[in-house]
Every structure is written in structure tokens, then in C-alpha cells.
Amino acid sequence: MKTFGLITIMLLSLLLTGCVSERTEKPNFVIIMVDDMGYADIGCYGAVEIESPQIDQIAEEGIMMRHFYNTAKCHSSRVSLLSGLWCNQAGNSSLKNALTFPQVLQQAGYNTGMTGKWHLAKNPLDWGFDKYFGHLSGSTDYVGGDNTFRDGREIYNEFGNTTEEFYTTDAMTDYAIKYIKDWEGEDDKPFMLYIAYNAPHSPLQAPKELIEKYRGRFMDGWEANQNKRFQRQKHLGVIGEDVVLPVWPEHRRKWDELSELDKSWEDYRRAIYAAMVESLDMNIGRLKDELVARGEWENTVFLFFSDNGSDGRDINRNPYGNPWEAKYHVQVGTEWAGVGNTPFRWYKQNSHEGGIASPMVFSWPKGLKTSDWNNFRGHIVDVYPTLLELGGIEYPQEYNGHITIPLVGESLAPVFMNKNHQRTKPIYLKYAENKGVIDGNMKLVSARKGPWELYDLDKDPTELNDLSADLPETTEQLKEQFVKLLLENGYNEDKAIVNDFIAPWGTRSYDNNNLKEGDPNPAETHPVWKQSPALSLEN
């Protein structure tokens, strides 16, 4: 692990503050948010079998956060990222109470562009973006697209039948690079580019050659793969040597109980997912190469993170055909989602670490002269104030005649100067029946309307030792803090918990509208899968 001394920290502090207050050239910003990617699904955070050399290299030269959180859900993470507020406080998907950071940066003289998944009200052009290409929907067919694709405000429908003709991940990068070229020479204005890749969110679709590359890498099974990741995380310093891996839970199947056909099917699904992640990595490399070639990379602040943990549902709407073709739809499945979220418990939607913990890679070659792991507990609401501080921009108290709501996040700029910087505000967690609050090292959390659990995250980051009975005063204090935040965010305390309308973890179905516990494994009931050459164990 890399270390730096007191002198280095002091010099870095002077450098960063100078870059904000004295420099004449403001930094560019590239914010990349991927979708449904687990904490351990890239190499620098523990993935042994999925290749992500581009992101890993950026991480090696930048700063990685061990504890960076999202809201556990796609749309709410987008709301909090753009608004710097808790989701309901901002008006939820409507953003009606929000002043977005693109609006502030646009007013401060930045060119602003977005590509990718929107998943909120209206069009990104209504919220401070000068340029937009992507889909307004919450997910899309990566090859055949959907009817919400927009190029600006114009309907876009130039899709394909195979990934060679159209692939959403590639298209998002193509347009991002186009925007960078369009902005070149525009009075030397800095730019902000927000890329919200849909990948690796379902449906699992990827180029054929990448899928074939990964076919067979996962035949050692879920438990073995998770253990390899866990050991790699310790080796890399992602987690401490004393961290304990949770026991494989009862709601997940066990690899050695599967038939050879089922093992082959699970390997196939994971190969598609891995291909999607590597495709993401390749596209991020393309974007970086363009910035380097144009002399922009050195002064570009780069952030990479995920909107939530890996999704534990197992919904396969259309497993027929090939995953490099349009209309194919399967998910990664409960067990692989658990592997993706290593070393944590639970999944997307849950407020336990598996649902909210995200990799976070920060890079700024001109502003940072060192790299390291960081232990600060950050949240997606912190991105907004961070951009403002690094850009030397004041958050307006009024906008268009309306008083703005103060940002709830904390700037991460001091974090990148001093590893010992401590958070001063609690982190509020709430999605449907899942809820919690983090204050310092203590976390109070409940899953799916279950009892409150209390954890000391410094000593027990994988949430195995519930302290609620041992520390009743702390439990009550954090309960009160959660209710206060709940009411401040517009919820009625008596109606705060709502149904999250999802099937029990481990349910397998090919029909999202007919989920039933105990549904048969589709691999055993759909002969077309058995006949697929790609499922052959010899491949």
C-alpha cells in the first residue's frame, strides 16, 4: 500500500487549494456513474476474473475510497447526485425542489453535456445540460434501444439487430467524445461531462467476442469466486486483514448442488456480465485517450462510481436467442449478485453495505501528485459540493428568484488532502422498506421492514455483530436521528415504510409480472438454451 508523509500532505494541501483559489484555468469534470455494478466487480476493488485495466490504471494514479455510498437504487442516486440533496427532499424524480449542479456550472461558464440513462423527469436539457444523448428510461435494450432515446430533444431510433450495428455503451462514449470535439476552441471554456452508462444493468447483452473470452472462467462456482475476491481485496488493501466474510446465506443456492447444465448456464450468464464490464472499461479508456490526445486529461477531475449494489433479483424475460442480439433479456441472478457485492451482505435496494457500497475512483493529474486508499465515509450527495469547491464556484442562495435549499453533502476536496478528515454530517439511508443512518463509525439499519440492527463499521464492516441489544442508548439515539431526517425529508413517520414490491431473494422467473417463489430454473424448462452452442461445456 502507498503511504505519504506529513510534508507530502502539506504540499498537496497547498497545491489543491492553490488550484482552486489562484489558478486561472478551471478544471474540467468527467463524472461517470455505472449501473447496478457491485463493489467488487472491477480489478482494483477485488475482481479476479473480470478485466478492467483502464479503470485500474486511473485508480492507481488517483485516489480510491473504501467507504463511498449511494442510495441503493437507480433513480434516487441520480436525484441525490444532481441535486446534492436527499432524494425526497429534492422532490424525488421530479427534481422540483432542486437546483442541479449542471445548472450552477452552466451559469459559471462551463460547457455541460450528458450521455446515458436519465431516469428522471423531463429532459436533461431542462436541468442545465447543453447537450444530451441517451435514453430517458430506467433501462434499455443495449442493441435494439427503446422509444425514449433522444439526441437533444429529437427522437433517436437508429438502432441495430446485433452489437456490431449498435451497442448502447459504445454509443454513449461516441457522443461524449463528439461533445468534447464540439467544445474545442470555445473561448477555452471548461467542460463538465456526465456519463450515466446503463451497463451493467440488465438486460445482459454484450459483444460476442467478449462473451466468448470469458466463457468458462466461472465454472469454479459462486462460493469459490467470492473467496478469491475476498482474498484479493485483502491483498490490495481494500479491506483489513481482520475482516470476516459473511457465511453463504440460505436463500442462495450452492454450486455443488447444481447439475452440469445449470453450472454451464450460470457460467454463461456471468460471462455476459463480465463482457459488459470490460466493454465499459474499454470505453472509458477510449474517452481517456481522447482527453489525453487533446491535452485535456491533466486538468480533468475524473470520478467513477456505481448507483447501487448488484441486483439480487433473478428475472429472465427473454432468454431466447443470443445476448449480442436485440430483445435478449436475462439478469445476473441472486448468487452472482452476492459475489459482486463481496465482502458485504444484501443487494441493490437494501440499506446494508451490499446495497449501498460503491467503488469510488477519483483522479486529477494536475491537482493530485499522489495516490492512496482513503477511509472517509462519503456519499453520492457529496459530489455536488466537491465539484463546486474544486471549480471555485459558490453555491447560490437564490436562483431565478427562489431561495435554494442548502446542500446536505460535504465536499470531498479536503478528503483528497488529508486522510484523517472526519465527516461532520450523518448519512441518511431510505429506500422503500429499507432504511438506516450512519453517524461516524456507527450504523443503524433495517432490511425490508425487519428489526433495527446496530453495527460498528470500523470493527465490523461486513455487519455481522449486531450491537443493538448491547448498546441500547446508541440505538435509541440513532433511531431519533433517523426519524428526524425522515421528517425533514417530507415523510409522515407513521407511513414511512412502504412495500418494496419485490419477490424474495432467490426467486427465479422469466416473467417479471408473475414472480412466484419456487419457480423452476429456466435452464431446465427451455430446450432452446440446452441446444445453444454457447452453452456447451467444451466452449
N, C-alpha and C positions, 0 to 999 in steps of 0.2 A: 504494500500500500504506500502511496506517496504521502510525504509529510512536508510541511514547510514551517520555518521558524518565525519568531516574533518580528524580525526585521522584514522578512518577506511579506508578512501580513500588513505591516505598516506601509510598506511601499505599495502594495496592492490597493490599500485603502486610499492612499493619495492619488494613485493612478485612476481608480474608478470615480472618485469624487471630482477629480480634475476633468475627466471625460464628460461629466455631466454639466459642471458649472463653468468651465473655462474653454472647453473645446468649441471650435466654430462649426464643426461638422457633426450634425446629429447622427446617431446610429440608425441603420435600417433594422427592421424587425421581421423575422420569419417565425411564425407560430404554427407548429404542426401538431394537430390533435388526431390521433388514430382512434379506431372504434372497436370496442369490445376486446382489446388486447390485454392479456394477463400480465401481471407483474414480472413474470419470469420468461416471457416469450421472445426476448432478444438476448443476444450473446452476453452483453455487458451486465445483464441482470440475472444471468444463470442458465439461459438456454444452451444446451449442449449440442443439440441436433439441428436446430434452425440457424441458418447462416444470416448474419446481419452486419457485414464488415463495414458498411458505410456509417451506420449509426454508431457502431462500436468505436470507430476511429474518431468521430466527433466527440463522443463521450470521453475517450482517452485524453483528448486535448482540452476538455471542458470540465464541468462540474456535474456530478451525479448526486441526486438527493435520495437518501434511503427511505425517507418518510414524506412522500408527496401524495396528497389525497384529491379525489374527485368526489362527485355527488352520488356515485353508484349507478347512475342512469344517464342515457344519451342526452335527452333534451335538457335536463336540469343542469348538467355540466356545461352545456352550451350557454344557457342563461347566465350562470354564475361567471363563466369566463368573460363573456361580452359585457356584463353589467357591473362586475365587481361586487355583487350583492348575493344574498341567499336567494334561491330560486323563487319562492313565493313572494318574497319582499320585492323582487323586481317586476312582479306581475306575471310570473310563470312564462309560458311560451309566448305570451303577447308582448312581453318586454315593456308594458305600458308605463311602468314607473322608472324605467331605466334611461340613463344617458350612457350609451355604449362607448367603449374605448375607441372604436373606429371613428365615431363622431368627434371625439375630442382630438384625436390625432389628425383627422382631416382638417379641423379648424386650426390646428397648429402648423399646417403647411405640409403634411405628409400626403403622398400618394397612397391610396388604400385599395387593396384588392383581396378578393376571396375566391377560392375554388373549393368545391366539395359539397358535403352534406350540410344543409341548413337546419331543417327540423324545427323551425320556429315560425312565428307569424310573418306575413308579408314576404318581402324580398330583401336580401342583404343590401340592395341599393337604397332601401328606405332607412337603413341604420348606419350610414356613414361610409359605406364602401363605394368607391368609384367604379369598380369593375367586379363582375361576378360571372363564374361559370360553375354549374353543378346541378344538384337535384334538391328541391325543396322538401322532399320526403325524408322519412326516418331511415329508410334503407332502400336499396335498388338492386335490380339485376345488373351485374357488372358488365354484361355483354349486350343485352337487349334493352337496357335502360328502362325508363318509365316516363309517364306523361308530365312529370314535374320538372324535367330538365330545362334549364334556362341558360341562355347566353345573354347576360344582362337581363333585360325583360322579355326578350324574344324566346319563343318556344324552340327547343332544340330536339331534333329527332333523328340525327344521323348516326344510328347505332349499327350493330352488326349481328351476325349469327355465330361467330367464333371470336375468341380473344385476339386473333390476328387482325380482325377487322375493326374491333372496338373493345377496349378494356378500360373501365372507369378509372382505375388507379393511374394508368398511363395518361388518360385524357386530362385528369386534374393537374398533373405535372406539366403537360404540354401547355395548358393555358396559363399556369403560373409563370412558366418561362416566357411565354408570349407577353405577359404583363410587364415583366422585368425589361424586356426589349422595348416595349412601347414607352416605358418611362425614361429610358436612357436619354440624357440630354435635356430633360425638362427642368431647366433652371437649377440643376443639381439638387432637386428636392429629394429628401429621403423617402423611403417607402416602407409600408407595412403590408406584409403578405400573410394572410391566414389561410392555411390549407387544412381542411377538415376531411381527411380521407375517410371513405366509408369502410375500407378494409381495416382489420379482417372480420368485420361484422358479417353475419350470414346474409345471403346465401353463399356457401363456399364455392367459389369459382376462381380459376387461375389458369395461366397458360400451360398447355400440355407438357412442354419440355421441362418446366419447373416441377410439375407434379411427378413426372417420371423420375426426376432426380431424387426426390425424397421417398419414393415408393420403397417400402421395406425397412426404412430406418427406425420404425416404431414397433417392430414385431416383438421387442422385449417386453412391451406392455406398459400399462399406466403406472403401476407402483414402482417398477424399476426405473422408468423415465423420471418420475418425480424424485426418487432418491438421488439420481445422477445430478439433477438440477440443484437439489439441496446441498450436495457436497460442493458443487461448483460455486454456489453462492457464498459458501464459507470461504472457499479458496480465494474468491475475488474480493472478499470483504463486504459483500452486500449485507450479510448478516453476521452476527458474532458466533464464535465457536461454541458458546453455551446455549444457543437457540435450539429448541426442541421441535422436531417435525410432528405435526398432529397425526394421530392414528388414522389410517384409511377408513372413512366413515361407512356405516352400514348401508346408507342409501345409494352408495356406488357399487357397481358390480366389481368382481375380482377377475383379473386377467386369466388366471389359471383355470377358471370355471367356464371359459368361453370355448366354443367349437373352433376349429381351424378356419371355417368360413367367417365366423364373427371376428376373429382376430385379424383376418385379412381385410375385412370391411373397416374395422377401426383404424388399422394402419393406413388404409386408403383415405379415410376422412382426414386423418391428421396430416397426411402428405399434402392434401389440398390446402389445408390451413397453413402449413409451413411454406408452401409455394406463395401464398398470398402475402405472408410476412416478408419473405425475401423479395418479392416484387415491390413491396413498399420500400424496402431498403434500397433497392436498385434505383427507384425513382427519386428518393431523397439524395442519392449520390449524383444523379443527373442534375438535380436542382443545384446542389453544391458546386458541381463542376461549372455550371453556367455562371454562378456568382463569382467563382474564382477567376474564370476567363474574363469577366468584365471588371475585375478589380473591386468587387463589392463585398466579398466574403469577409475580409479582415475587419470591416466595420459593420458587420451584421450580427445582431443579437439573435441567437437561434434557440428556440425552446421546443422540446419534443416531449409529449406525454399522451396518456390514454384517457378516454372519457369515463371509463368504468372498468371493473374487472371482467374476466372472461365469463361468458354467459353459461349458466348451468342448465339451461333448458335443452331439450333434445327434440327439436321439431324438424321433420324432414318432409317438406310439402311436395317435392317433385324429385325423387331420386332416380328418375329415368334419364337416359341419355348420357352425356359426358359433361364434366364440370368445366370444360373450356368452351362450352356452347351455351347459348341463351336458354333461359327458363329452367335450368337445373337448380335445385334447392335442397340442400341439407345443412345441418348445423354441426358444430364441432362435438357436441354431446357433453353430458354431465361429467364423465370421468376425465376427459381431456381438458375440460374447463378447470377442474381441480388441479391438474398438472400445471396448467397455465398460471394459476394463482399461487403456486408454490412460493413461500412456505405457509401460506395463510389458509384459513378456513373460509368457507362460503364463497359466494359468487356475486356477479352483477345483480343489482337491486338491494343487496344486503349491506348493512352498515358495519359489519365486521370487516376486518382488514382485506379479506379476499374480494370484497365488493368495491372497496374504495381506494386501495393502494395502487399507485401507478408508478412506473418508471418516470423519471424526470431528468432529462439531459439539457444542460444549459451551456451554451458556447458563445463567446465573443472574443475572437482572436486579438482584436485591437485593445480591448478593455481588460482581458484576463491574461495574466502571464504565468499562471499555474493551474493545476487541476487537482481535484481531490473528491473524495466522498464527503457528503455533508449530512449532519444528523438533525437539522432543523425540521420541524413538522410544518410543512407548507400545505397550502390548499389551492385549488384552481381559482378561488376568488383573489388570490394574491398576485396573479399575473397582471391584472389591470394596473394596480398601483406601481408594480415593478416597471412596467413599460413607461409610465409617466415619469418616474424618478430617473430612469436611465436616459430618457429623452429630454429631461429638464423641463417638463411640462406641468403646469399647475392644474389641478382638478377644479373646474369651475363651480362656484357656489350657486350660480344661476345659469340656465340655458334656455334660450327662447322665451324669456320672461317667467320661467318656472324655477322654483328652488329645487336644487338637486338633493338626492339622498346621499349622505356621506358613505363612502366606500367602507365595506366591512373587512376587506382583506388588508394584509400588511405587505409592504414592499419587501421583495426578496433581495433587493440590492445589498443591504447590509449583510445578508447571509453569505453572499459571494465574497465578502471582505473579511468576515470573522466567523469561524466555525462555531464559536461559543454563543453567538447571538440567540436570545431566547424569545419565543413567541409571547406576545402580551394579551392576545385575544383568544377566546375559546373557538373551537371548530365545531360548528353545528351540523348534525347529520340527520337527514329525514328524507326517506322515500317510501311512500305508502306505509306498510306495516313495519317497516324497518326504521330504527331511529337510534340516536346516540349523541354524545357530546364528548369532545376531547379537550381537556384543560391541563396543560403541562404534560406530564407523563401518565396521567390518569385518564381512563376512558370508560364511560358508562355506555352500554349498548344493549339493544334488544333486537332479536330477529323474528320477524313475522308474528308479531303480537305476543312473543314469548316473554319470560321474566327478564327483569333488568340483570345485567352481568357487569361486573366491575373488574378492570384489568390495569395492572401497572405495565405500560408498554415498554418501559426501559428494561424491566426484568423479564417480561413475558410478551414479546412482540407477536407471538402466534396465538395469543388469547386462549391459554389452556387452564389457567389457575384463577377461577372466579373468586374475587375478594369481597363480593357484596355482603356476605354474612360476617366476614371478619372485620370489615371497615364500614359499619352502618352509617356513621356520621358523614364520611366521604360520599357514600352512596346517596344519602339524602341531599347533601349539598349540590351534587351534580344533577340530581333529579330536578331540584329547584332551578338550577341554571338552565337545564333543557327546557322546562316549562316556560321560563321567562323568554328564551329565544323563540320558542314555539308561538307564544302570544304576540311577540314583536313581529313575527312573520305572517300575522294575519290568520292564524288558525284558532278555532274555538277549542279550548282544552278538552272539552267533553267529546268532541268529534274529530280529534286529531288523527286517530288511527283509522285508516280505510283499507278495504280489501285490495291486495295487490294482484288479484285475479290470475295467478299462475298456478300450474299444476305442481304437485310435489316433485322435488328434485329426483331425478332418476326415471321419470316417466318418459317413455319413448313413443313417438307417434309421427305419422306423416301428415297429419291434418291438424293445423293449429286451432281449428274450431271444434275439434272433437277429442280433446286430450282426456285420456282415461288412465288411471293407474293400472298397471298390468298389461298395457298394450304390448303385443308381440314385437320382437325385434324385426324390423322391416327386412333385414338381410335374409331372414328365413322364410319370408312370405312373398317376396317379389323375385321371381326367377330371372328377370332381366339383369339383376345385379349379379347373380351367380354366373351368368353367361358372359358378363363383361370381361374382355381380355385384361383390362386394367386390374381386375380383382385376382388374377392368377398369382399364386404364391411364388411362381418362378420369375415374375417380373420384378 
